[in-house]
Amino acid sequence: MKTKKVAIIGAGITGLSVAYYLRKRGADVSVFDKNDRPGGVIQTTHEGDFICENGPSTGTLSNPEVAELIEEMKDVCQIDIANEAAKYRWILKKGEWHAIPDGLLGGIKTPLFTWADKIRLLGEPFRKPGKDPNETLGNMVRRRMGESFLNYAVDPFILGIYSGDPDKLVTKYAMPKLYRLEQDYGSFIGGAAKKMKEPKTERDKKATKQIFSIKGGLSKLINAIYIKTGTECFNFNVTDLRICLSGSQYKICSEGKEPELFDEVISTVGGYALREIFPFLSSEKLSVIEKMQYSKVILVSVGFKKWTGMKLKAFGGLIPFIENRRVLGGLFLSSFLKDRAPKGGALIATYLGGIRHPEMADISDEDIKDIVENELTSLFNIKKWNPDMLEISRHNYAIPQYGIESEDKIEAINMIEKQWPGLTLAGNIQDGIGMADRIKQGRMVADKLSIEKL
Ligand SMILES: Cc1cc2nc3c(=O)[nH]c(=O)nc-3n(C[C@H](O)[C@H](O)[C@H](O)COP(=O)(O)OP(=O)(O)OC[C@H]3O[C@@H](n4cnc5c(N)ncnc54)[C@H](O)[C@@H]3O)c2cc1C
């Protein structure tokens, strides 16, 4: 039987994962991307003695698929597991940093939560599960844990992952594991405890939940996947990409290139890019997908050869929205990863914008630098503001927000895929936004295609 031809749109971590696993099974794969390099939002830059990430900085070994992919790349790039410092996370309250408590005593003593909520938390395991599958995370946490837990634990956590708003994200889609804890076990606390005791297979044990990067930066992982997939499979600088129907096949057209026919097309682009690439898709269904919002994020990497601020022994500090600051928080990359800054120096990644401050995306670089100087100086007691490196990366479609439209969006995606056999709409429009989620989805798509069709 003739091998089917597969086109993958987008060479970010999702597209790369699909391409790698399909190629491993001998499929005929071509990847198309408008960028001039693989990786999508993942990009490492080397600035003197600093290793910066312009997109994601770290991932979590939250599923076996991410661990297995990195393991398969180990002759080309090496994993860098975060050190002990990454266990500590700080939250800002009234201008002061407090560690997130990790035990009963810490939980009682912390000033982050009110006494009323601390006492109320004792009743969490006995509260009834919610009935609304579209309940927002904000409402769910208020209902089960109280307002201060929402403001000083969940809100900053959600800022760290989604740069989002818990009152806009639907738990079932944005935090599916948390949703399942309530639905399956009736409680976050009781459910988490029970889950820990459940037997794990050898494969499950690979999901250690450790924070990871790659020695030398995440681009090393991207390059490893790119090379092992086969560089000849990739088409970069593709402009004006359009996909049309041609009998039972798909015709891929782009500026300056001969149209090519494919049996399967896997899209990994954002929801906002689908309409232009797939003019034959129902406008009505696309409108549903396009309702999903994206946060705008400005990432500023700041490096100091000689650090004069407070000791940064933590993963980072997050700033609850209620604290009304102009940055969302900072990751202390040089504190928990190797060789990110010179000895005695520091590398901090700080974030601005997010779903509740889209206007920040219009601020000039000069103003961004002023804000970062003022905020970081006061937040980390920096004696002298003399960074040796400052890099600004802007992401206008940073993180998709799985909001109230999620159920309809997933239905629209399913209907499109049913209507157009051979078309898969993957990418972070569904199934999670973290790098580990992306790798898991990529492998799942490749597995499904290999078993069913190739
Ligand atoms: C600033 C930032 C920080 C983040 N931090 C973390 C983190 O710390 N940990 C974590 O796990 N996750 C993090 N994430 C999320 C995670 O990085 C992303 O969800 C993931 O990398 C997305 O991968 P992807 O391949 O699905 O999409 P993308 O990386 O966006 O790749 C899509 C590709 O499609 C291409 N494309 C788009 N339109 C077209 C077109 N019309 N024609 C041709 N090609 C096209 C693009 O050029 C791109 O290469 C972060 C994201 C951002 C933006």
The ligand as an SDF file (V2000), in Angstrom:
LIG
                    3D

 53 58  0  0  0  0  0  0  0  0999 V2000
    6.0170   33.7160   27.0730 C   0  0  0  0  0  0  0  0  0  0  0  0
    5.5990   32.2830   27.2640 C   0  0  0  0  0  0  0  0  0  0  0  0
    6.0020   31.6170   28.3970 C   0  0  0  0  0  0  0  0  0  0  0  0
    5.6210   30.2860   28.5870 C   0  0  0  0  0  0  0  0  0  0  0  0
    6.0770   29.6250   29.6880 N   0  0  0  0  0  0  0  0  0  0  0  0
    5.8650   28.2950   29.7900 C   0  0  0  0  0  0  0  0  0  0  0  0
    6.5320   27.5420   30.8010 C   0  0  0  0  0  0  0  0  0  0  0  0
    7.2970   28.0870   31.6170 O   0  0  0  0  0  0  0  0  0  0  0  0
    6.3010   26.1970   30.8520 N   0  0  0  0  0  0  0  0  0  0  0  0
    5.5110   25.5540   29.9420 C   0  0  0  0  0  0  0  0  0  0  0  0
    5.3630   24.3250   30.0270 O   0  0  0  0  0  0  0  0  0  0  0  0
    4.8670   26.2460   28.9730 N   0  0  0  0  0  0  0  0  0  0  0  0
    5.0500   27.5930   28.8690 C   0  0  0  0  0  0  0  0  0  0  0  0
    4.4620   28.2910   27.8510 N   0  0  0  0  0  0  0  0  0  0  0  0
    3.4980   27.6000   26.9700 C   0  0  0  0  0  0  0  0  0  0  0  0
    4.1890   26.7260   25.9350 C   0  0  0  0  0  0  0  0  0  0  0  0
    5.4470   27.2380   25.6470 O   0  0  0  0  0  0  0  0  0  0  0  0
    3.3680   26.6850   24.6480 C   0  0  0  0  0  0  0  0  0  0  0  0
    2.0270   26.2850   24.8910 O   0  0  0  0  0  0  0  0  0  0  0  0
    3.9580   25.7350   23.6220 C   0  0  0  0  0  0  0  0  0  0  0  0
    5.3410   25.9380   23.4530 O   0  0  0  0  0  0  0  0  0  0  0  0
    3.2100   25.9080   22.3150 C   0  0  0  0  0  0  0  0  0  0  0  0
    3.7400   25.0520   21.3640 O   0  0  0  0  0  0  0  0  0  0  0  0
    2.9750   24.8320   19.9880 P   0  0  0  0  0  0  0  0  0  0  0  0
    3.8610   24.0450   19.1170 O   0  0  0  0  0  0  0  0  0  0  0  0
    1.6190   24.2790   20.2430 O   0  0  0  0  0  0  0  0  0  0  0  0
    2.7360   26.3050   19.4130 O   0  0  0  0  0  0  0  0  0  0  0  0
    3.7990   27.3660   18.8970 P   0  0  0  0  0  0  0  0  0  0  0  0
    5.0610   27.2920   19.6320 O   0  0  0  0  0  0  0  0  0  0  0  0
    3.0760   28.6710   18.8770 O   0  0  0  0  0  0  0  0  0  0  0  0
    4.0910   26.9110   17.4100 O   0  0  0  0  0  0  0  0  0  0  0  0
    3.1810   27.1310   16.3510 C   0  0  0  0  0  0  0  0  0  0  0  0
    3.9850   27.2970   15.0850 C   0  0  0  0  0  0  0  0  0  0  0  0
    3.0640   27.5320   14.0270 O   0  0  0  0  0  0  0  0  0  0  0  0
    3.6370   28.4720   13.1450 C   0  0  0  0  0  0  0  0  0  0  0  0
    2.5700   29.1700   12.4120 N   0  0  0  0  0  0  0  0  0  0  0  0
    1.5800   29.9370   12.9150 C   0  0  0  0  0  0  0  0  0  0  0  0
    0.8270   30.4350   11.9350 N   0  0  0  0  0  0  0  0  0  0  0  0
    1.3400   29.9750   10.7780 C   0  0  0  0  0  0  0  0  0  0  0  0
    0.9950   30.1420    9.4110 C   0  0  0  0  0  0  0  0  0  0  0  0
   -0.0300   30.9110    9.0420 N   0  0  0  0  0  0  0  0  0  0  0  0
    1.7510   29.5330    8.4730 N   0  0  0  0  0  0  0  0  0  0  0  0
    2.8110   28.7540    8.8340 C   0  0  0  0  0  0  0  0  0  0  0  0
    3.1790   28.5640   10.1120 N   0  0  0  0  0  0  0  0  0  0  0  0
    2.4510   29.1600   11.0690 C   0  0  0  0  0  0  0  0  0  0  0  0
    4.3910   29.4180   14.0440 C   0  0  0  0  0  0  0  0  0  0  0  0
    5.4090   30.1100   13.3400 O   0  0  0  0  0  0  0  0  0  0  0  0
    4.9390   28.4690   15.1010 C   0  0  0  0  0  0  0  0  0  0  0  0
    6.2450   28.0460   14.8210 O   0  0  0  0  0  0  0  0  0  0  0  0
    4.8150   29.6320   27.6220 C   0  0  0  0  0  0  0  0  0  0  0  0
    4.3990   30.3150   26.4760 C   0  0  0  0  0  0  0  0  0  0  0  0
    4.8000   31.6370   26.2880 C   0  0  0  0  0  0  0  0  0  0  0  0
    4.3780   32.3520   25.0470 C   0  0  0  0  0  0  0  0  0  0  0  0
  1  2  1  0
  2  3  1  0
  2 52  2  0
  3  4  2  0
  4  5  1  0
  4 50  1  0
  5  6  2  0
  6  7  1  0
  6 13  1  0
  7  8  2  0
  7  9  1  0
  9 10  1  0
 10 11  2  0
 10 12  1  0
 12 13  2  0
 13 14  1  0
 14 15  1  0
 14 50  1  0
 15 16  1  0
 16 17  1  0
 16 18  1  0
 18 19  1  0
 18 20  1  0
 20 21  1  0
 20 22  1  0
 22 23  1  0
 23 24  1  0
 24 25  2  0
 24 26  1  0
 24 27  1  0
 27 28  1  0
 28 29  2  0
 28 30  1  0
 28 31  1  0
 31 32  1  0
 32 33  1  0
 33 34  1  0
 33 48  1  0
 34 35  1  0
 35 36  1  0
 35 46  1  0
 36 37  1  0
 36 45  1  0
 37 38  2  0
 38 39  1  0
 39 40  1  0
 39 45  2  0
 40 41  1  0
 40 42  2  0
 42 43  1  0
 43 44  2  0
 44 45  1  0
 46 47  1  0
 46 48  1  0
 48 49  1  0
 50 51  2  0
 51 52  1  0
 52 53  1  0
M  END
$$$$
